[in-house]
């Protein structure tokens, strides 16, 4: 990282949390570029599709307690 970037980061880290979040979001947005024009509509359609599937078929997946226990077990075995 350049000296200028290091200085900027150091100053940014002194900001209150809410301002750091805003700065981080703006920086990320500048790297990612503009969203696709139809992206929001596509996400809304996908969410609607998933909601309809859950309403029709019921939820799928594992119980959170089971998932948590599996993860904890894997972490203990490492």
Secondary structure, DSSP 4 states (H G I P E B T S, - for coil): --HHHHHHHHHHTTS-HHHHHHHHHHHHHHHH-SPPTTHHHHHHHHHHHHHHHHHHH---S--HHHHHHHHHHHHHH-
